[in-house]
Amino acid sequence: MTYVIHGATGAQGAPLLARLSQAGKPAVAAVRNTTAVKGAPAVEVDNASVDSLAAAYEGAAGVFIHLPVVAEAERLQYARNIAQAIARAKPKRVVISTSGVVIDEPDSPLQSPPESAISTLIREVQQTRVSLAVVAPRLFFENLLLPVFIGPAKVEGILRYPLRADFSVSWVSHLDVAEVAERLLLDTSVTGVVGVGQLPGVTGTGLAEGFARYLGRPVTFASLAPEALGEMLAPLFGADAAAGVVAGYQAQAQASANAIAQETSAQRLLGLTPRTLQQWLAETAA
């Protein structure tokens, strides 16, 4: 029985596929283009086809899912297709990453609405009664490696990001998400939401201080308007996908923080502590 990994050529799926392969677990990359996968078996899937997805999931020990960065209407259709395929194929275990979408704070302006793609995916997979765990990161350290962020930090000593300087976030690396996802695929005793990220959270000012120590030069934090970020991202991901990112940061402007809960954290439930900013910077050589 194999583990089927969506997005195995991307930021979350690739390190998970590598961890499972290195541990000797049978894992396959579920991708549109199998020739893009090097060093691991792959199966061709099309998120627009329930038949394609169900065939890939048939007999699987586990499936790791995160939705791609596309327009929300397209993501919603993908979510429904994936849930239908799971209902048909009945893999032994499903692990979903929210990819930063907040699904566990009902009274927060960050909470994803019930009709969103990720909320729909989780709800409809729950209805299949397949064993399910949800990996719930908030913001990824790797976001900071985009040239629009890391460039000014190195050259100007200014870290610009679309958050308030005092806004606390449970930042996390894709590598930590992969570690948690691997544990949850292999250990089916933990179900429900597992938050992944720093506790306590790190503020914008704290990010700048960490970069200053790493770069050996003064770095200050400056808030960037979410709309300005959207203009930067639109050429990379398309206007519709960029609009979704902008909406997320606009919501954070209305919230007091974006931090995971201690009681449902990977630290508490799995005994896994994520990398600190300094550890991540040292590993990535940003």
GIZI-V970535 format. One record per backbone hydrogen bond with DSSP energy under -1.0 kcal/mol. CO is the residue of the C=O (numbers start at 1). NH is the residue of the N-H. If there is no record, write none. Layout:
co & nh
CO & NH
CO & NH
This chain:
co & nh
2 & 61
2 & 62
3 & 28
4 & 64
5 & 30
7 & 10
10 & 14
12 & 16
13 & 17
14 & 18
15 & 19
16 & 20
17 & 21
18 & 22
19 & 23
20 & 25
21 & 24
26 & 3
28 & 5
29 & 43
31 & 45
33 & 36
34 & 37
41 & 29
43 & 31
46 & 49
49 & 53
50 & 54
51 & 55
52 & 56
53 & 57
54 & 58
57 & 60
60 & 92
62 & 4
63 & 95
64 & 6
65 & 97
68 & 70
71 & 75
72 & 76
73 & 77
74 & 78
75 & 79
76 & 80
77 & 81
78 & 82
79 & 83
80 & 84
81 & 85
82 & 86
83 & 87
84 & 88
85 & 89
86 & 90
93 & 63
94 & 133
95 & 65
96 & 135
98 & 101
102 & 112
105 & 108
108 & 111
113 & 116
116 & 120
117 & 121
118 & 122
119 & 123
120 & 124
121 & 125
122 & 126
123 & 127
125 & 128
126 & 129
131 & 94
132 & 192
133 & 96
134 & 194
135 & 98
136 & 196
139 & 172
140 & 143
141 & 144
142 & 145
143 & 146
146 & 149
146 & 150
147 & 151
149 & 153
150 & 154
151 & 155
152 & 156
152 & 157
152 & 158
157 & 220
159 & 222
161 & 163
161 & 224
164 & 167
165 & 205
168 & 258
169 & 171
169 & 202
171 & 198
172 & 141
173 & 177
174 & 178
175 & 179
176 & 180
177 & 181
178 & 182
179 & 183
180 & 184
181 & 185
182 & 186
183 & 187
192 & 134
194 & 136
195 & 266
202 & 169
203 & 207
204 & 208
205 & 209
206 & 210
207 & 211
208 & 212
209 & 213
210 & 214
211 & 215
212 & 216
212 & 217
220 & 159
222 & 161
225 & 229
226 & 230
227 & 231
228 & 232
229 & 233
230 & 234
233 & 236
233 & 237
234 & 238
238 & 242
239 & 243
240 & 244
241 & 245
242 & 246
243 & 247
244 & 248
245 & 249
246 & 250
247 & 251
248 & 252
249 & 253
251 & 254
258 & 170
262 & 265
264 & 195
265 & 269
266 & 270
266 & 272
276 & 280
277 & 281
278 & 282
279 & 283
280 & 284
281 & 285
